[in-house]
Amino acid sequence: MPERGFPLTSNGKNPIRQSVLLSGQAGIELVESTALRAASTKEHVTDIINEVLEELVRQYYELPSFSILDDSATKAWKKVRLNFFAEYRQQLSLPILYHPVCPTVGLQKTG
């Protein structure tokens, strides 16, 4: 007889107990890849954690401890931010050939 309030699946098991354990390498990779993907569009670590939680629930994974989620989200946030800043720095370090407002900056416009 099923537990009260939880219907049985076609194989006769409680769907709550059919979650996949996160301890496998695939589960950890899912957390890290989802965190990286979320970090590119989210500014706050809590938003990254929420997106990881949504993906884990969507794929029926057992939820890990908060420290695992927080560590993965923070690492992803730092990695994405460092990449953004490296791109910005590269763009800013290009030589300024002509500055329309202050012509004394960089080289003078020729021709």
Buried (B, 14 or more C-beta within 10 A) or exposed (E): EEEEEEEEEEEEEEEEEEBBEBEEEEBBEBBBBBBBBBBBEBEEBEBBBBBBBEBBEEEEBBEBEEEBBBBBBBBBBEBBEEEEEEEEEEEEEEEEEEEEEEEEEEEEEEE
